[in-house]
Each structure stands twice: as structure tokens, then as C-alpha cells.
């Protein structure tokens, strides 16, 4: 089956398996390295948004890579932090919202660099032929907070060369995501309007002042709301939706056929894309 896109942008909640699956499909690389490898034959070049955001915040002096024993996503999670009482390891409102703002700007800057990378491969404007080495862009869970609708000009630039694939999780998997978020946090960025509304709901329900809020208790309260809010956003932005069960069925039964896994994934995405009405295709 021929391919109609040069990149796949994988979206979904943090912890749903975007990175785990992305690393099965091809070669993990940075954006700068991808510029050198983009015309070589093969399967995927996998670019992690988490890593790119880390580098951007580090370049701005917001983060340090002094602790080489930690994964960049762990450092990002510590940087973004959790809202709540400082005595319980949380961030007070001003610090929390400032970190949210800086992280979101770094993510936006990185997303703006994606169409530039694809266009620079041919040094001309879209429409372009599909690249021989497709790029898999592994986004953060807050992708839908940065690009809120298909009317966003940046969204239009991205889908001129990429297909956006939403990795959907089941109700049972959502419970697992909350458990993981509490035990091994990932950066959690909120829509500001939702954050303010949920915070007021929490304070009223718990009869607490902000400086008394337990960070994990607040996270348990807002996480299901964030999943529900984001689900509609993801669905609205995606060209194709896949379930984790569909991806699991692609895993080869024996290691010797592992090299076929990326081909199966590409074929699944392309087949689903062909069934999407033309008005909804990228």
C-alpha cells in the first residue's frame, strides 16, 4: 500500500503508551539528527517531544542536565510539579502557573519546528511527496492544550504533511494511568480555564484553602476530569484513532518477524485513513 504522508503525529494521554510503541517502530533520534537522516531508506525516525522540550528549557536555563541518572521526562515532571501545599511537595499557584506557561511555550516552539523540518527536506513548500524515511513524532499529553482546534494555522501546517493518530485508552486503562501518574508523575499541563474551575470545585468540596491542598488529592480529583476534557480534544484533532488493543495485535508472534512491525503499523494507519471522509483527511 502506498503511503500518503511523511510523518505520523502520535497523540494521547501521558502514559497511554505513545513512547513505548514509538520505540518499537524505528530509530530514536533528535530533531537535529533527523535532518541528516531524513532521506535515507528505512522505517521510522522517532522524535520525542519530551526530549525536545527538555533541551529547549535547558537552553533557556530553566533545567539542568547535571543529573545524568534521570530520564528527561522525570526532570520535566519535577520542573512542572504538582499544584498544592508546598509542605507536601506541591507548588503554590504563582510558581505552578509560571512553570505551566514556560513548559507550554517550549512545547509550542517545538511543534512549530515540525513542519519546518518536513518542508526543509525538499526546500520548498507543500504539497510534498512522502519522505522515504517517515518521521514518528511522539507528542506529550498536552498536545491538545497547545493546538486546540483544526482551525489553528499551525495545525494546518502540520497536517499538510502528517497524519495525526490518536491512541485511545479504555476505561480500565484510564484507572491505570491515574495510578501511574501518582506513582511516577509525568508533566501535567492544564487548560487554564479548566484549572481555575476545577480548583474552585475542589476547594468548595473539601472546604480547604489553597495552601492546605494535598497535591496528590487534588490530582486524583482533577485527573478524571482532564481525561474527559482531553478525550474530546484528541478526537477533534485526530485524523485516525487507534486503540491500544489494535496496536497489540500488530506485535509479531516471533522475534524473527519484528522487522515487519513498522510496516504493519504504517499499513494500519493508511488503511484507516482511506476510510476517513475526504473532508476529514489531512
Buried (B, 14 or more C-beta within 10 A) or exposed (E): EEBBBBBBBBBBBBBBBBBEBBBBBBBBBEBEEBBEEBEEEEBBBBBBBBBBBBBBBBEEEBBEEEEEEEEBBBBBBBBBBBBBBEEEEBBBBEEBBEBBEBBBBBBBEBBEBBBEBBBEBBEEEBEBEEBEBBBBBBBBBBBBBBBEEBEBEBBBBBBBBBBBBBBBBEEEBBEEBBEBBBEEBBBBBBBEEBBEEBBEEBBEEBEBEBEEBBBBBBBBBBBEBBBEBBBEBBEEBBBBBBBBEBBEEBEEEEEEEEEEBBEBBBBBBBEBBEEBEEEEBB
